[in-house]
Amino acid sequence: MTEVRVPVQVAALRGGGSKLREATVLEFADGQHAIFLSRLPLEFDDHVRVERDPRGAPTADATVVAVQYHEGRKAVAVKFTQGLCDWMIQP
């Protein structure tokens, strides 16, 4: 993975109409995975949508593959469900 520092919106994809979303930054990414800090109640195997820009830019659905807690912060690693997702590593 490469350090990317890309601002995004992350939304938890859950049933029941809940709208859990936050602004965060992709810290590291490649075409299939990304890592970001999150305050959302995400756990292993949850589904999320990552948007680079909420005004119609590309989005990517992903599955949480790891969660790491450290000193009150949570890092989340996701794998993109559509396969290669290279828009996030482009400037």
Buried (B, 14 or more C-beta within 10 A) or exposed (E): BEEBEBEBBBBBEEEEEEEBBBEBEBBBBBBBBBBBEBEBEBEEEBBBBBBBEEEEEEBBBBBBEEBEEEEEEBBBBBBBEEEEBEBBBEE
